Amino acid sequence: MITEDIRKKIIALVHEEVVPAIGCTEPMCVALCTAKATERLGCRPDRIEVLLSGNILKNAMGVGIPGTGMIGLPIAIALGAIVGKSAYQLEVLKDLTPETLEQGKQYVAERRIHIAMKEGIREKLYAKVICYAGDRQASAIIAGSHTHFVESGESVSTENKEETNRLLLNMQLVYDFATTAPLDEIRFIEEARTYNMNAARESLKGNYGHNLGKTIDRPLSKGIFGNSIYSHIISRTASACDARMGGAMIPVMSNSGSGNQGICATNPVCVYAKENENTEEELIRALMLSHLTAIYIKQSLGTLSALCGCVVASIGSSCGITYLMGGDYQHICYSVKNMIANLTGMICDGAKPACSLKITSGVSTALLSALLAMEGKCVSQNEGIVDESVDKSIHNLTSIGADAMCKTDDMVLRIMTNKGC
């Protein structure tokens, strides 16, 4: 039995981690930090100095910036100073206009922005922006999570982050909450469907990224994948990712600081529920199960890591789909273990249009894992990193992603920053 106090803490945690965002959250985080520093300066800066952790740099190098038709950090930083409002959080650039975009392009062309990697910092999510105007300067620092401002000199360890709504989860608690909480208290998770399915629809109006979602919908692909629930899930999920990574000015509902994770935890569940004719209550509970599972896994993995976030979010969507198939707690534990046995080790090599390919791999595995689970099939503790305990299996996964893959992360960044050298 979950107490009312625990229930309220879980709801507060979901509200904190499942929030709207426009564009990739890493460049938006830097734009947000720039907006705050500019507000503190009180005027448009003459020049801007930016110091970033390697993971922020990696995730912001190759991704489209919404509404600009441009890629990468410089234009995001320029617009953060020109049109950004820190009150908008991860929708910091939503007031962008054609006029301010031209001003941003000019600002970049004038080479007023200097970006460097912050050396000697362990925090994987760190951005410091210093804005200068004449002999005046002002700065802002974000660390630990994409919207968490800290003061200069303050410890940036995520362990020291404000803990008002923080609650350590486990798989049983996640399941019990999602399946028993009063429906009116968790109905807000439907907003994720509104945002992320709309992103999939809007994506069809343009040509974004690698057009993976559109490609799966075309006649040739239907001859391969069929006109099936599977192909529809893949298409709707990839389409939303195409738009987001391609720089569309379309908000999505993120999860744990990642829009792609939010999409991956939402769209497969929504499409399956619609085509399987599940009830509204079943959909709401499945969405909560999916999103809360992803939040649980990220608690020990960290906001940014060498492990691709689609692995985490796909585990969530596999749980949600298993529930919609009629699965109970044991079936859902089976689906988690099947996922961990398959996708562990998929690297994150930055946010970019090709993320839609990784998302389709994750979602495909989510469906396969759910089907196996419903057949009573589960990878055993004698195989690989899977343990008899589902929670231990999850922590085996996150320990690899957060700790063992650190050197992989360094190598990925080195490769990305030395192309053409």
N, C-alpha and C positions, 0 to 999 in steps of 0.2 A: 504494500500500500504506500503510495507516494504522498507525503504530507503536503499541505497547502504551501508551506514555506519553500520546500524543494521545487514544487511545481512553478511557483512564481519566479524562482531563480532561473529555472530552465527557460521559461518564457522570456525573461529579461536577456538571457544569454543569446537566444535565437534572434531577438530584436537587434542585439548588438552586432551579430555576425552576418545576418542576412539583410543587406541594405542595397539600395539602388546605386548604380555606378554607370557613368558614360565613358566608354573606351576602356583600354587596358588600365588596370588599377596602379601599376607601377609608374608610368608617366603621369597619371592623374595625381598620384601621391606627391610627385615632385612639383607638379603645377600647383597643387594645394599648398605645399610648403612655400613656394614662391609667392603665392597670393598673400599668405600670412605675413611674410617678411616685407612685402610691398606695403601692406596695410600699416605695419609698424613704422615703416619709413615715412609714410604719409604722402608720397608722390611717386610718379613713375621713375624707376631707377635708371641711372646712366649706364650702369653695367651690373652684371650678376655673376657671382661665383657660386658654384654648386659642387658639393662633395657628397659622394654616394658610396654605399656599400656595393660590393661586387654583384650581389644578387639583384639589387635594384637596377644596376647598370645593364646586366645581362637581359633582364626582362623588358627593358625599355628601348633597346637599341633598334629592333627591327619591326616594331609594331606601328600600325597606322594610328594617327591622332585624329579623333572625330572631327568631321566637318572641315578638314584642312586639305585633304588629298596629299598629305605629307607624312613622312615616317620619322620617328625618333624623338629624342628629348629636346633639342633646341627650340622647335616651334612650340612644344608644350610649355616650356619654361617661359618663353616670350609671352605667350598668351596668358599664362598664369599671372604675369606682372601687369598685362594690359587690360584684361577683361575678367580675370579670375576673382572669385569671391570665396573666402574661406568658409563662410557660413553654409555654402552649398556642399561641403565635404567632397565626396568623390564625383559629384556632378559639377565640379568647380568651374568648368568651361561652358556651362549650358547657355550663357548669355552671348556666345560667339556670334558675330555678324560678319558679312563680307568686308565691311570697312575695317573692323578690328583685326580680321585675318590678314589683310594687306599690311596693316601696321606691324603685325607680328612678323610677317615675312621680311619687312624692311629692317626690323630690329635684329633678326637673325643675320641678314646680309651685312649689317654694320659690325658684325663680330663683337657684340656686346656681352656675349655669354661665354663663360669658361667652365667646363665640366671636367672633373677629375674623380678618381676613385679614392675614397678615404682609406688610408693605410692604418694598419694596426688596430682594427676594430673587429670584434667578434660578432657583433650584432648583424644578422643577415638582412634586416630591413632598417636602413638608416639613410636619411637625407638631411643635409644641412645646406641652407640657402642664405647667402649674404648679399644684400642689395645695397648698392652705393649710389649716392647722389651728392655731388660736390664733396664736401668734407664730412658728410654724414653717412652713417651706415646703420642697417638693421638686419637682424637675422632671425631665422626660425629653424627648428629641428623637429623632424618626425622620426620616431624610432619605435620598434616593437610591433606596431600595426600601422596600417596605411593612413590612419587619421589621428594617431596619438602624438600630440605635441609634447615635447619635453623642454625644459630649460637648459641652457648651457651649463655643463658641469654635473647635471643630474645623471644618475646611473641610467643607462638605456637598456638594461636587461629586461626582457619581457617578464621575468619573475617579479620585477618591481613595479610593473604596470598596475594601475588602479584595479583592485580586485572586487569591486562592489558587487558585480553580477557574476563573478567567476565561480564555477562549480565544476569539480572534476567528475567526468561522466564515466560510465561503463556501459557495455552493450545491453545488459539487462535493464538498466535504468532508461536508456534511450528507447528501447522497445516498449517498456511499460508506460512511459510517458506518452509516446506517440499513439499508442492503442487505447489508452484509458482516459487521457485528459479530457475535460469537458470541451465539446466541439466548439462552442463559442469562444473559448479561450485560445484556440489554435487556428481559428478560421483565417487569421491574418496571413497565414502562409500561402493562401491562394493568390496573394499579390505576386508571388514568384511566377506563377503560371501566367498571369496577365502580362507581366513584363517580358518574360523570356520566350513565350510562344508568340508574342507580338514581334519580337526581334526576328524570329524565324520567318514570319510573314513579310515583314518589311525588307528582309534580305533579298527576297525574290524580285523586288522592284529595281535592283541594281546589280552590278557585277562586282562582288566583293571578294577579296582574297583569291583563293584558287577555285571558287565556285563549286566547292565539293557538294554542298547541299543540292544545288541545281543539277549537278551532274548525276547524282543518284536518282533524281526524279525523271531523267530523260529516258526515251524509249530503249536505247541500248542497255542502260543499266537495269531497266525493268526486265529485260530479257535474261539478265544474269541473276539479279536479286529477287525478281518477282515484284508484284504489286501487293506487298505484304505488310503486316504490322512491323516486321523487322526493318524493311526498307523505309517505311514512314518514320520510324523512330530515328534511324540513322540520318535521314534527310533533314528532319526538323531540328535535330540537335546540331548537325554540322552547319546548317544555314545560319542559325543564330551566331555561331562562332565565326563563320565567314564574315558576317556583317561587323561584328565587334572587332575582330583583328584587322579588318580591312579599313577601319576608320569611319564607319557609319555613325552619324549623330543619333544613335538609338540607345536609350538606357536599358540596362539589364539588371536583374536582381542578383547580386553577388553572394558568395558564401565564403566566409573566412578570408575576406580580402581579395577574392578572385572572381571575376565575372564568368570566366570559363567554367570554374567549379560550380558556380550558381546555375549556369545553363545545363551542365552535365547532370546536376542533381535534380533538375526540374523537368526538362523537356522529355526525356525517355519515359518518365513516370506519367506525365500528362497524356502523351500519345497512347501509351499502353492502356491507361484507364479509359480513355475515350473509345478506343476500338474494342476493348474487352467489355464495354458497357458496365463498368463499375459505378457505384453510387458516388454522389458528391462527398459523403462522409468518408468513404473508402479512399477517395483521391486525396482529401485533406490529410488523413492520417498517413497515407503513403508518402506524401510530400514532406510531412514533418519528420517521418522516419528517415527518409533519404537525406534531408538537410542536416538533421541532428546527428546522424551517423558521420557525415563528413566533418562536422564541427568537432565531434568526439575524436576522430582520428587526427585532426589538425592540432588538437591540444598537445599531443606528444610529438608530432612531426615538426611543428613550427609554421609560422606564416609563409616563409619562403624556404625552399630546400632544393637539393639536387634531384629529388624525386618529383616527377611530373604530377601536377595537381589533378589531372584527369584520372589518375589511379585512385585517389581518395574519393573524388566525387562519383566515380563510376561504382565504387563499392556501395556508396549511399544509394544510387539509383537501382542497383541490383537488389538491395534490401527492400526498397519501395516496390519494385516490380514483383518480387517474391511474395510480399504481403498481398498485392493485388491479385496474384494467382491463387490466393487462399492459404498461403503459408503461415505457419506459426513461428514461435521463437526459435525452435530447433532448425526449421527450414532456413530461416534468415541467418542463423549462425553458419549453416552449411554454405550459403551463398557467399558470405564474407570469406570463409576459408578458401573456397574455390577461386575467388578473385585474387586473394593474396598468393595463391599457388601459381597464378598465371602472369600477373602484370608487374610483380615486384621487380624493380630495377629500371623501369622506363625513365630515362633521364629528362630533366628539364633543360632545354637549350634555348631558353628565352621565349618571350611572348612574340608571336609572329603569325602570319596567315596560315602557315602549315600546322598550327595547333589543331585545326579542325581534323587533320588526319589522325592525330593522337587521340582526339576525343572519340572518333568513330571506332578506333581500336578498343578504347575503354568501354564504350557502350555495347559494342558487339560482345565483349567478354562478359559484361553485366547480364545480358540476356542468356548467354550460354550457362553462366553460373547459376542463374535463377532456375532455369530448366532442369539442370542437374540436381539442384537442391530439392526441387519438387518431386523428383524421382527417388529421393532418399540417398542420393550420391554425394559424397563429400571427400575431398582430399584428406587423407589420414595424417595423424601425427608422426607417422613413420616416413613422411615425404617432405623433404625440403625444410622450409622454415615454419611450416604449419604446426601448431601445437594443439593439444587436446582442448585447451581453453581458448575460446574465441578472443578474449581480451589479450591473452599472452600472444596469440598470433598477430593481432593488430600491433602490439608493442614491438614484436620482432620486425614487422614491416617498417615501423616508424624509426626504430633504432638504426636500421640500414639507411633509410633516407636522410635522417638528421645527423648521423655520426659517421657511418662507414663510407658514405658517398661524398664526404667533404673534399677529398682529393679529386674526385671526378668533377665536382663543381668547379674547382680551381682550373682544371684542365679545359673544361668547356669554355669558361670565360677567357682563358688564354687563347684558345683557338679562335673564338669569336672576335677578339680584339686585335688579332694579328693576321687576319686574312689579307692576302695581297702583299705581305711583308717579305 
